[in-house]
């Protein structure tokens, strides 16, 4: 196991991905995402942690004209699912820089490469299909998938967090079947 300063600071290296923009219906299973989004945004995926029920959400960040924001293609925020159910909270500076933030690169008007700060060796592709629906595509079990969520099993020891494993959940873009991968740290 590796000790991590703050949640998700260091994650092992992963192989690169090959992404194919595609048309997928509305079968991305985001029905369990509570409302905490900004008006024009679309839910992409979320991160659950073993620490508590609160989640970190990643939404495609659209302007009022329905165009994805090239400077900040993803809106990242906390959603409280414990004390104040459904209340949105912004990431702290440390959370954004070391754990839950991201770097992005524009591929086209409707496609962006995203590297999560704590998961940078397995980039995602955020794309907007021809119907205007945003999706986050990643490899799960070596197959192209739409990412639904990640689960992180970790234990806290003061300011040091030990990540034990990460689980990826998604839908195969070709077969439309559910995919799962567990990454032991």
N, C-alpha and C positions, 0 to 999 in steps of 0.2 A: 504494500500500500504506500501511497505517496501522501505526505502531508501537504496541505494546500493552505496558503495564506489567504483568508477570506474564502467565500464559497466559490468553487470552480476556477481557481487561478491557473492551475496547470493541468492539462489533459494530455494524454499520450498522443503521439503522432499517428495520423491515419493516412491511408492511401487516397490518391486523388479521385475525382469523380468525372464521369462523362455525362452530360445532361442533354436531353432532347426536349425542346419545347413541344407541347402537345395539347390536344383538346381533351379535357376530362369533364364529365358531367358534374353535377352538384353532389356527388357521392364522397365528399371530403370529410363528412362526419364532424362538423363543428357545432352540432346542436347543443353540446354540453358546455359551450363557452358562454358564461354569463355576460350580460351587457355591461361594458365598461369602456367600450370603444368610442372613439370620436365619431361624429356623424357620418363622414364620408369614408372611413376606413373599413377594411375587410379583414377579418380574422385569418391568420395564417397557421400558427401553432402556438403552443405554450410549453412551459417547463414546470413540472411538479417536483417537489422535493420531499424527502422523508422527514424533514425538520418540522413542517406544519402543513396545513391545507392551502395556504396562500400560493398563488401561481404568478409566474412572470409570463406576460402575453406579448406576442409579436404580431402586429397587424400591418398589412400593406397600407401605406400612408398616401392617400389620394387627396388631390385638391378639389375644390368645388366643381371643377370641370370634368372630373373623373380621370385625370391624368396623375400617374404615380409621381411623387416628388423625387426628382433626381438627386437632390442634395441629402435628403433623409427618406429613403424609400420604405423604411420600417419604423413604426411607432412602437416603442418598448415601454412597458409599464407593469406595475404590480397590480394584482386584483386581490383584495382582501376577501377571503372565504371563511374567515373565523369570526372575529369580533364585529366588524362593520361589513356584513356580507354585501359584496358587489361594489364596495368603495374602491375607486382607482387611486393608486399612489405612484409617484414618479420614482425612477431609480435614483439612488444617491450617486455622487461623483465616483466614489470607489466602486460601487456595483456596476456602473456603466463602463468604467475604464478597465476593470480587472475581471469581471465575471459575465455580466449579461449584455453588455454592449456589443457592437458589431462594426465591421468595416464593409463598405460596399463599393462596387465598381459597376458602372453602367455598360451593359452589353449592347442594348438597343433601347428604343423608346419604351418597350414593354417588358424588358428582361434585365435583371440585375444579378450579379454574383454577390453573395453575402457570406462573410466569414465571421462567425460568432467569436468573441474575444476568447472564450474558454474552449472553443471547439474548432479552431481555425484550420486544422488539417483536413476537415471534412466540410468543404464549402457547400452552401445551398445555392440554388438558383430560384429567385423570386421572379415569377412571370405572370403576365396578365394574358389570359386566353382571348379568343375572338369574341366571346360573350361579355368580356369585361371582368371576369372572375379572376382574382389573384390566388396564386398557389405557391407553396414552397416545396421545391423538388430536391431530393437528396438520395444517396445510395443507402439502402438498408439490406443487409445480407447480400451485398453485391448487386442488387437489383434497383432500378430506378423507381422511386416512390414519391408520393406526396406525403410530406411530414405532417403528422397530426399532433404529436406531443413527445416530449422527453421526460423521463423520470430519473431523478438523481438520488441515489442512496448514499448518505453521508452522515458522519458523526462529528459533532463539535467538541473541541477541547479548548475552551477559551476563545482566543481569536484565530486559532488554527482549526481548519476543517479538513477531515480526511474523507475523500471520496472513495467509496468502495466499488460502485459500479454505476453505469449509465444505461438506461434502456431507451431504445428508439421505437416508436410506433408510427406506422404509416400504411399507405395503400399502394400496391403495385400499379404503376401507370398502364401496364398492358393487360394484366389479368383481372385487375380491380379487386384482388384479394388482399386481405390484411397481412402486413409484414411486421416482424418484431426482431430486434437484435439487442442482445445484452453485451455490454462492453465492460469487462472486469478491469479495474484500475490497479 
